[in-house]
Amino acid sequence: MSKIGKKPIIIPDKVEINVSSGSVTVKGPKGTLTKKLPAKVSVAVSDKVLNIRPETVDRQGKMAWGLARALVQNMILGVSEGFEKVLEFQGVGYKATVKGNDLELGLGYSHPVTVHGPEGVTFKTEKNSICIQGADKELVGKVAAEIRSHRKPEPYKGSGIRYVGEHVRRKAGKKAATAA
């Protein structure tokens, strides 16, 4: 039995759910999301409660059960509250500016790096942080990972782009190695 799969999902007041032929559409104040669910599960909606059940009791059905429940839960949270990832950057001359729906990064290269914001994702910048917001958790995480990949934090000075709260393990430089 799936511990996650058997939990019912309570649907908030402002959210509408439509189930049709293996896909689920969730509509709320932050937007609309549609996702195709695995073939081995069935979805039932009744009185603001959504239940997901496996169609088969084999291993594949049990694995798809928990996955489908987590996907639908994330869709409901996304259209009602939204998701957010915050990145911080550290380094001499590093900067970020929002231009329309794109993010322009100055990361010490000879040219600025432009990250195009997909539909449903918005950027906000402050002094040394970038906030990525959207309704789709998977898309927000993917965009954050793409931005981080342009200049990963390096272990000697710690400069680069990192998630807020991420710990970068620092190494001793040449000076410390020769002094010992």
C-alpha positions as CSV (number, residue, x, y, z in Angstrom):
1,M,0.0,0.0,0.0
2,S,1.2,3.5,-0.8
3,K,1.4,5.7,2.2
4,I,1.1,8.8,0.1
5,G,-1.4,7.5,-2.4
6,K,-4.1,6.6,0.1
7,K,-4.3,10.1,1.6
8,P,-7.3,12.0,0.2
9,I,-6.7,15.5,-1.3
10,I,-9.0,18.3,0.0
11,I,-9.8,20.7,-2.8
12,P,-9.8,24.4,-1.8
13,D,-12.9,26.6,-2.5
14,K,-11.4,28.6,-5.4
15,V,-10.1,25.5,-7.3
16,E,-11.9,23.6,-10.0
17,I,-10.9,20.1,-11.1
18,N,-11.8,18.4,-14.4
19,V,-10.9,14.7,-15.0
20,S,-11.1,13.4,-18.5
21,S,-9.5,10.3,-20.2
22,G,-6.4,10.0,-18.2
23,S,-5.6,13.7,-17.7
24,V,-6.4,16.1,-14.9
25,T,-7.0,19.8,-15.4
26,V,-6.8,22.1,-12.4
27,K,-8.0,25.7,-12.6
28,G,-7.5,28.3,-9.8
29,P,-6.7,31.9,-9.1
30,K,-3.0,31.5,-10.2
31,G,-3.7,29.8,-13.5
32,T,-4.6,26.5,-15.1
33,L,-2.5,23.3,-15.2
34,T,-3.1,20.1,-17.1
35,K,-1.2,16.9,-16.6
36,K,-1.5,13.4,-18.1
37,L,-1.6,10.8,-15.3
38,P,-0.1,7.4,-15.3
39,A,-2.3,4.7,-17.0
40,K,-2.6,2.5,-13.9
41,V,-4.6,4.9,-11.7
42,S,-8.1,6.2,-11.5
43,V,-9.3,9.5,-10.1
44,A,-12.5,10.2,-8.3
45,V,-13.8,13.6,-7.2
46,S,-16.7,13.9,-4.7
47,D,-17.7,16.7,-2.3
48,K,-14.4,18.7,-2.5
49,V,-12.3,15.6,-1.9
50,L,-10.2,13.9,-4.5
51,N,-9.2,10.2,-4.2
52,I,-6.8,8.4,-6.4
53,R,-6.9,4.6,-6.6
54,P,-4.7,2.0,-8.4
55,E,-6.5,0.1,-11.2
56,T,-4.2,-2.9,-10.7
57,V,-2.6,-4.2,-7.5
58,D,0.7,-5.1,-9.2
59,R,4.0,-3.3,-8.5
60,Q,3.6,-0.8,-11.4
61,G,0.1,0.2,-10.1
62,K,1.4,0.9,-6.6
63,M,4.3,3.0,-7.9
64,A,2.0,5.0,-10.1
65,W,-0.5,5.5,-7.3
66,G,1.8,7.6,-5.1
67,L,3.2,9.5,-8.0
68,A,-0.2,10.5,-9.4
69,R,-1.3,11.7,-5.9
70,A,1.8,13.8,-5.5
71,L,1.5,15.3,-9.0
72,V,-2.2,16.3,-8.4
73,Q,-1.4,17.7,-5.0
74,N,1.3,19.9,-6.4
75,M,-1.0,21.1,-9.2
76,I,-3.6,22.1,-6.6
77,L,-1.1,23.9,-4.4
78,G,0.4,25.6,-7.5
79,V,-2.9,27.1,-8.8
80,S,-4.0,28.2,-5.3
81,E,-0.8,29.4,-3.7
82,G,2.0,29.1,-6.2
83,F,5.6,28.0,-5.9
84,E,8.8,30.0,-5.4
85,K,12.5,29.3,-5.6
86,V,15.0,31.9,-4.5
87,L,18.6,32.0,-5.8
88,E,21.4,34.2,-4.4
89,F,24.5,35.2,-6.3
90,Q,27.9,36.2,-4.9
91,G,30.8,37.5,-6.9
92,V,32.5,40.7,-8.1
93,G,30.4,42.4,-10.8
94,Y,27.6,39.8,-10.7
95,K,24.2,41.4,-11.4
96,A,20.7,40.4,-12.5
97,T,18.0,42.5,-14.2
98,V,14.5,41.7,-15.4
99,K,13.7,42.8,-19.0
100,G,10.1,41.9,-19.9
101,N,9.7,38.2,-19.3
102,D,13.4,37.5,-19.6
103,L,16.2,37.6,-17.0
104,E,19.6,39.1,-18.0
105,L,22.5,38.0,-15.9
106,G,26.0,39.6,-15.7
107,L,28.2,36.7,-14.4
108,G,31.7,37.8,-15.3
109,Y,31.6,36.6,-18.9
110,S,32.4,38.9,-21.8
111,H,28.7,38.9,-22.7
112,P,25.4,39.0,-20.7
113,V,23.6,35.7,-20.3
114,T,19.9,35.9,-21.1
115,V,17.4,33.4,-19.6
116,H,14.0,33.4,-21.4
117,G,11.2,33.0,-18.9
118,P,8.7,30.4,-20.1
119,E,4.9,31.1,-19.9
120,G,3.7,30.9,-16.3
121,V,7.1,31.9,-14.7
122,T,7.9,35.3,-13.4
123,F,11.2,36.7,-12.2
124,K,11.9,39.3,-9.4
125,T,15.3,40.6,-8.6
126,E,16.7,42.3,-5.5
127,K,20.2,43.3,-4.5
128,N,21.8,39.9,-4.8
129,S,18.9,37.5,-5.2
130,I,16.6,36.2,-7.9
131,C,13.1,35.0,-7.1
132,I,11.4,32.6,-9.5
133,Q,7.6,32.3,-9.1
134,G,5.0,30.2,-10.9
135,A,2.2,27.7,-10.6
136,D,4.0,24.7,-12.0
137,K,6.4,23.3,-9.4
138,E,8.4,21.3,-12.0
139,L,8.8,24.3,-14.3
140,V,9.9,26.6,-11.5
141,G,12.5,24.1,-10.4
142,K,13.7,23.5,-13.9
143,V,14.2,27.3,-14.6
144,A,16.0,27.7,-11.2
145,A,18.3,24.8,-12.1
146,E,19.0,26.3,-15.5
147,I,19.9,29.7,-14.0
148,R,22.2,28.0,-11.4
149,S,24.0,26.0,-14.1
150,H,25.3,29.2,-15.8
151,R,27.7,29.8,-12.8
152,K,27.7,27.1,-10.2
153,P,29.2,28.1,-6.8
154,E,32.9,27.4,-6.7
155,P,34.6,26.0,-3.6
156,Y,37.5,28.4,-3.1
157,K,35.9,31.9,-2.9
158,G,32.3,30.8,-2.9
159,S,31.3,33.0,-5.8
160,G,28.5,31.8,-8.2
161,I,24.8,31.3,-8.0
162,R,23.3,29.1,-5.3
163,Y,19.9,28.3,-3.8
164,V,19.1,30.2,-0.6
165,G,20.1,28.0,2.3
166,E,22.4,25.9,0.2
167,H,25.7,25.1,1.9
168,V,28.8,25.2,-0.3
169,R,31.7,23.3,1.1
170,R,34.7,25.5,1.1
171,K,38.3,24.3,0.4
172,A,41.5,25.7,1.7
173,G,43.6,27.5,-1.0
174,K,47.2,27.2,-1.9
175,K,48.4,29.4,1.0
176,A,46.9,27.1,3.6
177,A,48.4,24.0,2.0
178,T,52.0,25.4,1.9
179,A,51.8,26.8,5.5
180,A,51.3,23.3,7.0
